[in-house]
Amino acid sequence: MKTGIAGVRFAVSTLVLMAALWRMAPSAYAHDGTHTDDCGGPEIIIEGGHPSPFTLPDQGDETIEIDPDSVLTIAA
């Protein structure tokens, strides 16, 4: 009998946790405006190192220096 009650409690707590995580997930939207087929290719921008911003693949042959306590912002 106790095993059945524990199973029901586990199932209910799992459903509550799944609902909470689903509501916390951020939504992603495409930007407004026109979209063109020639967007210049993929690009990764890293801010917070030296030099900043560091753009890949444009600066792929260079190196970026990062302080151990620095915060990096990476955008694609």
Protein Blocks (a to p, Z undefined) as FASTA:
>chain_A
ZZmmmmmmmmmmmmmmmmmmmmmpccddddeddddfblopaadddehiacdddddfklmm
pccdddfkbccdddZZ
